[in-house]
Amino acid sequence: MMSYDKNSTADEVLAGLELHGKTVVITGGHSGLGLESSRALSKAGARIIVGARDVVAARKALSGLSDIEVGQLDLANLNSVREFANAVLFNTKHIDIVINSAGIMACPESRVGDGWEAQFAVNHLGHFALVNHLWPALTGGARVVSVSSAGHHLSGIRWDDIHFNTGYDKWLAYGQSKTANVLFAVHLDTLGKEVGVRAFSLHPGKIITPLQRFLTNDEMVNRGWIDQEGNPADSTFKTPEQGAATQVWAATSPLLDGLGGLYCEDCNVAEIEQDAPSQGVRPYAVDPEQAYRLWELSKKLTGVSL
């Protein structure tokens, strides 16, 4: 069986896999890594259902791909999440794969829902509610893929001030939301494995995509991501095709059959690392007790549960 690494692309990961008859729900599947995932999965024969805030823009971006459907989905609005899920369930008996790919990063301070910090709400709570609503179509055999980031190294869950009511830091808020993505997969897998639902989280790598839309050029220059002319300046950055590979691998690889609750990077299962910069998964992000605690809090905040 083929092995893959940081240079592998989504097409390479899916080469030889037969996905005809498989249904994939992917949030943000019209932009950035989501678009590359939709393209590669569609090419492999899967039916794709994309959730997008801007349905018109999404359909335009996805034009030319086969067996693609687009539904209106605003992850910051739990009514929108429920309506999208209900529409999917009305037309779909079984979902084989869910990829939670949509997200925001380092945005200005903003509040949604009941005063929730926006990155935690969009990146975690919206996806939490979506998967819970889709649960009837997942049981019996499905994979749920939670797109996290090495950004989770920036912050664990701030249990004493999750919504940054005492002072906002956009990078700590992003880091917390990415830790939440990992913890979500850990507890979802615990709950789902008895009914055939397995969950994974991942770091896709560093890639220039619309995720950086809230950052100025100066910020990205100072971080060494681009030069003054806007050209890539960090040789460790991946292409979007490479960046989509790990989430597609986590969603489809036979190597992961019978496994779950794992954090992946570079098309492999990552190690638990306490100190390694930008590598592996932090212990607090895969701690079962924190995963349970976050799940219970998310149930309380959203009013949604399995």
C-alpha positions as CSV (number, residue, x, y, z in Angstrom):
1,M,0.0,0.0,0.0
2,M,1.3,3.4,-0.9
3,S,2.7,5.7,1.8
4,Y,2.5,9.5,1.6
5,D,4.2,12.5,3.1
6,K,4.2,16.3,3.2
7,N,4.7,16.5,-0.5
8,S,1.8,14.3,-1.5
9,T,-1.3,15.8,-3.2
10,A,-5.0,15.1,-2.7
11,D,-5.1,13.5,-6.2
12,E,-2.2,11.2,-5.3
13,V,-3.8,10.1,-2.0
14,L,-7.0,9.2,-3.9
15,A,-5.4,7.5,-6.8
16,G,-6.8,4.0,-7.2
17,L,-9.6,4.6,-4.7
18,E,-13.2,4.0,-5.9
19,L,-15.6,6.5,-4.3
20,H,-18.6,6.1,-6.6
21,G,-21.7,5.7,-4.4
22,K,-20.0,7.6,-1.5
23,T,-21.5,10.8,-0.2
24,V,-19.3,13.5,1.3
25,V,-20.5,16.6,3.2
26,I,-17.8,19.3,3.3
27,T,-18.1,22.7,4.9
28,G,-16.3,25.5,3.0
29,G,-15.8,23.1,0.1
30,H,-15.7,25.9,-2.4
31,S,-12.6,27.8,-1.1
32,G,-9.0,27.1,-0.2
33,L,-8.3,23.6,1.0
34,G,-12.0,22.8,0.9
35,L,-12.2,23.5,-2.8
36,E,-9.2,21.3,-3.5
37,S,-10.7,18.5,-1.4
38,S,-14.0,18.8,-3.3
39,R,-12.3,18.7,-6.6
40,A,-10.2,15.7,-5.8
41,L,-13.1,13.8,-4.2
42,S,-15.4,14.6,-7.1
43,K,-12.8,13.4,-9.5
44,A,-12.6,10.1,-7.6
45,G,-16.4,9.6,-8.1
46,A,-17.9,10.8,-4.8
47,R,-21.1,12.8,-4.5
48,I,-20.2,16.1,-2.8
49,I,-22.5,18.3,-0.7
50,V,-20.9,21.6,0.0
51,G,-22.1,24.0,2.8
52,A,-21.3,27.6,2.0
53,R,-22.4,31.0,3.3
54,D,-22.4,32.4,-0.3
55,V,-24.2,29.9,-2.4
56,V,-23.8,31.8,-5.6
57,A,-20.0,32.2,-5.2
58,A,-19.7,28.6,-4.2
59,R,-21.6,27.3,-7.3
60,K,-19.4,29.5,-9.5
61,A,-16.2,28.1,-7.8
62,L,-17.4,24.6,-8.2
63,S,-18.7,24.8,-11.8
64,G,-17.3,22.1,-14.0
65,L,-17.1,19.5,-11.2
66,S,-19.5,16.5,-11.4
67,D,-22.1,15.5,-8.8
68,I,-21.8,18.6,-6.7
69,E,-24.6,20.2,-4.6
70,V,-24.4,23.4,-2.6
71,G,-26.5,24.4,0.3
72,Q,-26.6,27.6,2.3
73,L,-24.7,27.2,5.6
74,D,-23.6,29.9,8.1
75,L,-21.7,28.2,10.9
76,A,-22.1,31.3,13.1
77,N,-25.9,30.8,13.0
78,L,-27.3,27.7,14.6
79,N,-30.6,28.1,12.8
80,S,-28.7,28.0,9.5
81,V,-26.8,25.0,10.6
82,R,-30.0,23.1,11.5
83,E,-31.7,24.1,8.2
84,F,-28.7,22.9,6.2
85,A,-28.5,19.6,8.0
86,N,-32.3,19.1,7.6
87,A,-32.0,19.7,3.9
88,V,-29.2,17.2,3.6
89,L,-31.1,14.6,5.6
90,F,-34.2,15.0,3.5
91,N,-32.3,13.9,0.4
92,T,-29.6,11.6,1.8
93,K,-30.1,8.3,3.6
94,H,-26.4,7.8,4.5
95,I,-23.4,10.1,4.6
96,D,-20.0,8.4,4.3
97,I,-17.7,11.3,5.1
98,V,-18.0,14.7,6.8
99,I,-15.1,17.1,6.4
100,N,-15.3,20.2,8.6
101,S,-13.0,22.3,6.5
102,A,-14.5,25.8,6.9
103,G,-13.0,28.2,9.3
104,I,-11.7,31.7,10.2
105,M,-8.3,32.8,11.5
106,A,-7.1,35.7,13.6
107,C,-10.2,37.8,12.9
108,P,-10.9,41.1,14.7
109,E,-12.9,40.6,17.9
110,S,-16.5,39.8,17.1
111,R,-19.4,38.1,18.8
112,V,-22.0,35.7,17.5
113,G,-24.8,33.7,19.0
114,D,-25.2,34.3,22.7
115,G,-22.1,36.5,22.9
116,W,-19.7,33.7,21.8
117,E,-16.2,34.6,20.5
118,A,-16.5,34.2,16.8
119,Q,-13.5,31.9,16.1
120,F,-14.6,29.4,18.8
121,A,-18.2,29.6,17.5
122,V,-17.5,29.2,13.8
123,N,-14.6,26.8,14.0
124,H,-16.0,24.6,16.7
125,L,-19.6,25.2,17.9
126,G,-21.0,25.4,14.4
127,H,-19.3,22.2,13.3
128,F,-20.3,20.5,16.6
129,A,-24.0,21.3,16.0
130,L,-23.8,20.2,12.3
131,V,-22.3,16.8,13.1
132,N,-24.9,16.2,15.9
133,H,-27.7,17.1,13.5
134,L,-26.3,14.8,10.8
135,W,-25.9,11.9,13.2
136,P,-28.9,9.8,11.9
137,A,-27.2,9.6,8.5
138,L,-23.7,8.8,9.9
139,T,-24.4,5.8,12.0
140,G,-23.5,2.5,10.4
141,G,-20.2,3.6,8.9
142,A,-18.8,7.1,8.4
143,R,-15.7,9.2,9.0
144,V,-15.8,12.7,10.4
145,V,-12.7,14.8,9.7
146,S,-12.1,17.9,11.8
147,V,-9.6,20.3,10.1
148,S,-7.5,21.7,13.0
149,S,-4.0,23.2,12.7
150,A,-0.6,23.4,14.4
151,G,-2.2,26.6,15.6
152,H,-3.6,24.6,18.5
153,H,-0.1,24.8,20.0
154,L,-0.9,28.4,20.8
155,S,-3.6,27.7,23.4
156,G,-5.5,25.0,25.2
157,I,-9.1,25.6,26.2
158,R,-9.3,28.7,28.3
159,W,-11.8,27.2,30.7
160,D,-12.0,30.3,32.9
161,D,-12.6,32.7,29.9
162,I,-13.4,30.8,26.7
163,H,-15.1,33.8,25.1
164,F,-12.3,36.3,25.9
165,N,-14.5,38.6,28.0
166,T,-11.5,39.9,29.8
167,G,-9.4,40.9,26.8
168,Y,-9.2,39.6,23.3
169,D,-6.1,38.1,21.6
170,K,-6.9,37.0,18.0
171,W,-4.1,34.4,17.9
172,L,-4.9,32.8,21.3
173,A,-8.6,32.7,20.2
174,Y,-7.6,31.0,17.0
175,G,-5.4,28.5,18.9
176,Q,-8.2,27.7,21.3
177,S,-10.6,27.0,18.5
178,K,-8.1,24.7,16.8
179,T,-7.6,22.8,20.1
180,A,-11.4,22.5,20.3
181,N,-11.3,20.9,16.8
182,V,-9.0,18.2,18.0
183,L,-10.9,17.6,21.3
184,F,-14.1,17.4,19.3
185,A,-12.7,14.5,17.2
186,V,-11.4,12.7,20.3
187,H,-14.8,12.6,22.1
188,L,-16.8,12.1,18.9
189,D,-14.8,9.0,18.2
190,T,-15.4,7.7,21.7
191,L,-19.2,8.1,21.3
192,G,-19.3,6.9,17.7
193,K,-17.1,3.9,17.4
194,E,-19.7,1.5,18.6
195,V,-22.0,2.5,15.7
196,G,-19.3,2.7,13.1
197,V,-18.6,6.4,13.2
198,R,-14.8,7.3,13.5
199,A,-13.4,10.7,13.8
200,F,-10.0,12.3,13.0
201,S,-8.4,15.7,13.3
202,L,-5.4,17.1,11.4
203,H,-2.9,19.8,10.6
204,P,-3.0,20.4,6.9
205,G,0.3,22.3,6.9
206,K,1.1,25.9,6.1
207,I,-0.6,27.1,2.9
208,I,-1.6,30.5,1.6
209,T,-5.4,30.4,1.1
210,P,-8.3,32.8,1.8
211,L,-7.9,31.8,5.5
212,Q,-5.4,34.6,5.7
213,R,-8.0,37.2,4.6
214,F,-8.0,39.0,8.0
215,L,-4.2,39.5,8.0
216,T,-2.5,42.5,6.4
217,N,0.5,42.0,4.0
218,D,2.7,43.6,6.7
219,E,1.7,41.0,9.2
220,M,2.4,38.2,6.8
221,V,5.8,39.8,5.8
222,N,6.7,40.0,9.5
223,R,5.9,36.4,10.0
224,G,8.1,35.5,7.1
225,W,5.2,34.0,5.0
226,I,5.6,36.4,2.0
227,D,8.0,39.0,0.8
228,Q,7.3,42.7,0.3
229,E,6.0,42.0,-3.2
230,G,3.6,39.4,-1.9
231,N,5.5,36.4,-3.2
232,P,5.9,33.2,-1.0
233,A,8.9,33.5,1.2
234,D,8.7,30.4,3.3
235,S,9.9,27.2,1.6
236,T,8.0,25.0,4.1
237,F,4.6,26.2,2.8
238,K,2.6,23.7,0.8
239,T,0.6,24.2,-2.3
240,P,-3.2,24.0,-1.9
241,E,-3.1,20.6,-3.6
242,Q,-0.6,19.4,-1.0
243,G,-2.5,21.1,1.8
244,A,-5.7,19.2,1.0
245,A,-4.0,15.9,1.0
246,T,-4.1,15.1,4.7
247,Q,-7.8,15.8,5.2
248,V,-8.6,13.6,2.1
249,W,-6.2,11.0,3.5
250,A,-7.9,11.0,6.9
251,A,-11.3,10.7,5.2
252,T,-10.5,7.8,2.9
253,S,-7.3,5.9,3.7
254,P,-7.7,2.2,4.3
255,L,-4.7,2.5,6.7
256,L,-7.1,4.1,9.2
257,D,-9.8,1.4,9.1
258,G,-10.7,0.5,12.6
259,L,-8.9,3.5,14.1
260,G,-10.1,6.9,15.3
261,G,-9.6,9.8,17.6
262,L,-6.2,10.5,16.1
263,Y,-4.5,13.7,15.0
264,C,-2.8,13.5,11.6
265,E,-0.3,15.6,9.7
266,D,1.6,15.1,6.4
267,C,-0.7,12.1,5.6
268,N,0.4,10.2,8.7
269,V,-0.7,9.8,12.3
270,A,1.1,12.5,14.3
271,E,3.0,11.9,17.6
272,I,2.0,13.5,20.9
273,E,4.6,16.3,21.4
274,Q,5.0,18.5,24.4
275,D,7.5,20.9,23.1
276,A,8.3,20.4,19.4
277,P,7.5,23.6,17.6
278,S,4.8,23.3,14.9
279,Q,4.9,19.5,15.0
280,G,2.7,16.8,16.5
281,V,-0.2,17.3,18.8
282,R,-0.1,18.7,22.3
283,P,-1.2,16.4,25.1
284,Y,-4.0,18.8,26.3
285,A,-5.6,18.5,22.8
286,V,-6.0,14.8,23.0
287,D,-6.9,14.5,26.7
288,P,-10.1,12.4,27.0
289,E,-11.2,14.3,30.1
290,Q,-10.9,17.7,28.5
291,A,-12.6,16.3,25.4
292,Y,-15.6,15.2,27.5
293,R,-15.7,18.5,29.3
294,L,-15.7,20.4,26.0
295,W,-18.4,18.2,24.6
296,E,-20.7,18.8,27.6
297,L,-20.0,22.5,27.4
298,S,-20.8,22.5,23.7
299,K,-24.1,20.7,24.3
300,K,-25.0,23.3,26.9
301,L,-24.1,26.3,24.7
302,T,-25.8,25.0,21.5
303,G,-28.7,23.0,22.9
304,V,-27.8,20.2,20.5
305,S,-26.7,16.7,21.3
306,L,-26.7,13.2,19.8
